[in-house]
Amino acid sequence: MDTHDISAPSRAQSRHTADKHPNQRSNRAPGVGLTHENARHTTRFTVIGNHLAQHPELSALAIGLGVHIQSLPAGARADINTLAARFPEGRTRIAAALRELETHGYLRRERHRIPDGRIVTRTISCNQPGSSRREAHRDAPAAPKATSAARTTRATKPAPRKALPPVPRPAYPAPALVQQATDLLAGLRRLDPRLLLSACDTAHLAPGVAAWLERDVTPTAVRHALIADLPPEPLRRPAALLAHRLTAQLPPPPPFRTPAPPPAVRHVLQTCDGCDRAFRSPTPGRCRDCRTDVPEAAW
């Protein structure tokens, strides 16, 4: 009779079957597998749900970042640069892990405008994804049921697009000046691909750029003012951000300078047709002493 190898499993175990909870019944021999040696924490600890620590779809880096972010105090920085300085994985891998956490609801990043006009990003850590939204929905008063016609109208009618903020206007909108401003805006996408503007948005912003150029600001200085310190996240409405900067950072007009007087006209030397003496005059002819028909003197 053949002898069977009892150490080999009859078939490969799936990932979820192999990861059964220790409390579930198992055919493993006693003492095989993980054991815990736990001590009770009384200070400096964070409660982490198993739905994060044992998430079946998140990567190990995403789980680790999620645990780290949930352990941070309120107000701590959790942006890509700060996390890349803290951990050795680098900006690219950390950015990918943060996107994983966003996809599964453990992280939200919201952009807000602060009083000085800058746009900042606020990071929100969710220890139970969807719990705050569910509670808000549960506590909200029930809305009246809409008729089928109203539901159809809401589904087919898109929300109107919010108008762009106004921009400054040049005092003398010469066509050449407006064209120079339009070319400057069209070239911003070469410096930052997120600043790809539509033709409509470019036409709206061009007078604002022309107002800067009219105030003796060089095109290089205008570009720097528009693209400096942009947030690292995707820009939802780049035209609105540029319109705000054109208005909020508009420089004052250049100081008035008294125009310089025109230079004195100094005629060339001519040779007198009568006495061969040199004299200054716009045209050839006779000198003062030889001219008898005109009373004015030549010089």
Secondary structure as the mmCIF struct_conf table of DSSP 4:
data_model
#
loop_
_struct_conf.conf_type_id
_struct_conf.id
_struct_conf.beg_label_comp_id
_struct_conf.beg_label_asym_id
_struct_conf.beg_label_seq_id
_struct_conf.end_label_comp_id
_struct_conf.end_label_asym_id
_struct_conf.end_label_seq_id
HELX_LH_PP_P HELX_LH_PP_P1 ASP A 2 HIS A 4
TURN_TY1_P TURN_TY1_P1 ILE A 6 SER A 7
BEND BEND1 ALA A 8 ALA A 8
BEND BEND2 SER A 10 ARG A 11
HELX_LH_PP_P HELX_LH_PP_P2 ALA A 12 SER A 14
HELX_RH_AL_P HELX_RH_AL_P1 ARG A 15 ALA A 18
TURN_TY1_P TURN_TY1_P2 ASP A 19 ASP A 19
TURN_TY1_P TURN_TY1_P3 PRO A 22 ASN A 23
BEND BEND3 GLN A 24 GLN A 24
BEND BEND4 ARG A 28 ARG A 28
HELX_LH_PP_P HELX_LH_PP_P3 ALA A 29 ALA A 29
TURN_TY1_P TURN_TY1_P4 PRO A 30 GLY A 31
BEND BEND5 GLY A 33 GLY A 33
BEND BEND6 THR A 43 ARG A 44
HELX_RH_AL_P HELX_RH_AL_P2 ASN A 50 ALA A 53
TURN_TY1_P TURN_TY1_P5 GLN A 54 GLN A 54
BEND BEND7 PRO A 56 LEU A 58
HELX_RH_AL_P HELX_RH_AL_P3 ALA A 60 SER A 71
BEND BEND8 LEU A 72 LEU A 72
HELX_LH_PP_P HELX_LH_PP_P4 PRO A 73 PRO A 73
TURN_TY1_P TURN_TY1_P6 ALA A 74 GLY A 75
BEND BEND9 ASP A 79 ASP A 79
HELX_RH_AL_P HELX_RH_AL_P4 ILE A 80 ARG A 86
BEND BEND10 PHE A 87 PHE A 87
TURN_TY1_P TURN_TY1_P7 PRO A 88 GLU A 89
HELX_RH_AL_P HELX_RH_AL_P5 ARG A 91 THR A 103
TURN_TY1_P TURN_TY1_P8 HIS A 104 GLY A 105
BEND BEND11 TYR A 106 TYR A 106
STRN STRN1 LEU A 107 ARG A 113
TURN_TY1_P TURN_TY1_P9 PRO A 115 ASP A 116
BEND BEND12 GLY A 117 GLY A 117
STRN STRN2 ILE A 119 SER A 125
BEND BEND13 ASN A 127 GLN A 128
TURN_TY1_P TURN_TY1_P10 PRO A 129 GLY A 130
HELX_RH_AL_P HELX_RH_AL_P6 SER A 131 ASP A 139
BEND BEND14 ALA A 140 ALA A 140
HELX_LH_PP_P HELX_LH_PP_P5 PRO A 141 THR A 147
HELX_RH_AL_P HELX_RH_AL_P7 SER A 148 THR A 156
BEND BEND15 LYS A 157 LYS A 157
HELX_LH_PP_P HELX_LH_PP_P6 PRO A 158 PRO A 166
BEND BEND16 ALA A 171 TYR A 172
HELX_RH_AL_P HELX_RH_AL_P8 PRO A 175 ALA A 186
TURN_TY1_P TURN_TY1_P11 GLY A 187 GLY A 187
HELX_RH_AL_P HELX_RH_AL_P9 LEU A 188 LEU A 191
HELX_RH_3T_P HELX_RH_3T_P1 PRO A 193 LEU A 195
HELX_RH_AL_P HELX_RH_AL_P10 ALA A 199 GLU A 214
TURN_TY1_P TURN_TY1_P12 ARG A 215 ASP A 216
HELX_RH_AL_P HELX_RH_AL_P11 PRO A 219 ILE A 227
TURN_TY1_P TURN_TY1_P13 ALA A 228 ASP A 229
BEND BEND17 PRO A 232 GLU A 233
HELX_LH_PP_P HELX_LH_PP_P7 PRO A 234 LEU A 235
BEND BEND18 ARG A 236 ARG A 236
HELX_RH_AL_P HELX_RH_AL_P12 PRO A 238 ALA A 248
TURN_TY1_P TURN_TY1_P14 GLN A 249 GLN A 249
HELX_LH_PP_P HELX_LH_PP_P8 LEU A 250 PHE A 256
HELX_LH_PP_P HELX_LH_PP_P9 THR A 258 VAL A 265
HELX_LH_PP_P HELX_LH_PP_P10 HIS A 267 VAL A 268
STRN STRN3 LEU A 269 THR A 271
TURN_TY1_P TURN_TY1_P15 ASP A 273 CYS A 275
STRN STRN4 ALA A 278 ARG A 280
BEND BEND19 PRO A 282 THR A 283
BEND BEND20 GLY A 285 GLY A 285
TURN_TY1_P TURN_TY1_P16 ARG A 288 CYS A 290
BEND BEND21 ASP A 293 ASP A 293
BEND BEND22 GLU A 296 GLU A 296
HELX_LH_PP_P HELX_LH_PP_P11 ALA A 297 ALA A 298
#
